[in-house]
Amino acid sequence: MMPCKIISLDENELVIDLDRVVDLLEGEISHKKGWTALIVFDPISQKFIELRDSPQNIRGNSKSEAVEVTPEYIQKEFSISKDKLAQFMNNPFEWRFLDLKD
């Protein structure tokens, strides 16, 4: 088990197991300049999680955040259609990872 603390939609702290999540996509986020996000899906809880990382500072360190996000957020932020997201949720283990950086 690889535990990860996340902030849920109702702002509670939860722990998920990163060993059981499925990667959906990676890309830049518009509301945090320079930050990148990996969107993962936990098939057990049926939650989407955004694992965010800031750009590195002069010492090579970066900040990280892990928050639950909605399908609507993913559609808007990463231009993923509702149909594509439904296709992913119906069979997450057959999904081809999307790298949307740059």
N, C-alpha and C positions, 0 to 999 in steps of 0.2 A: 504494500500500500504506500502510495505517495500522497500524503495529505496536503491540501491547499485550502487556506482560509479565503472565503469569498464573502462579498457583501451582497445579500439577496435584494430582490426588488423592493421588499418592505424594510430594507436597511438593517436587517439582522445579520449577524455573522454566522456563516455555515462552514462546514468542512466537507470538501469533496475529495474523492480519490482520483488523482490525475492518471493513474494507471488504467482506469476504465473509461476515460473520455475518448471521443472521436474528434479528430481535427476537421474543421469545416473549411476555414480560410484564414489567410493572413493578409493584412493590409494596413495602410495608414488611416488614422482617425482624424476627422476634421475638427473636432472640438478641443483637441490638445495638440498644438503645433509640434510636429516632429515625432510624435509618439507613434508607435506601431502596436497592432493588436493581433493576437491569435484568438480566433473564435473557435471554441470547442463545444461539444454537446455531450452531456451526461445522459446516456440512454436509460439509466435506472431512475433518475429523478425527473427526466424529460426537461432539463434546464440547459439553456445556452449560457456560456460563460465567456466573458471577454477578458483575456489575460493581456494587460497593457504594459508596455515598457517605454520609458522616456529615453530621449537621446542620452548618450554617455556624457558625463561632465569631464572636466580636464583630467581628473584622476581615473577615469575609466569606469566610474560607477554610474548606475542608472536607478531610477525609481521604478517600482512595479506595483500594479494594482490588479485585483481580480474581482470582477463584478458580474452579477447576473444581468443578462440583457434579454430583451424581447425579440421575437421574430420580426416585428415591425421595425425595430431599431436596425437590425441586420439588413433588412430590405432597403431601408433608406440610406444608411451609412455606407453600405458596400454595393449598392445597386444590384442586389440579388432579387430575382423575381420570386413572387409568392409560390409559383409552381416549382421552381428549382428548390426552394426551401422545403416544400412539401415532399418532393422527391427524395431529398436528403433524409428527412425525418422518417419516411417510410422504410428506408433501407440505409442507415448510416454507415454500415460496414462495407458497402459497395461504392461509397462516394469517392470521387477523385478530388484530392485537396486542391484548393484554389489559391494561388499565390498572386495577390493583387498589389503587391508593393511596386512602386514606380510605374 
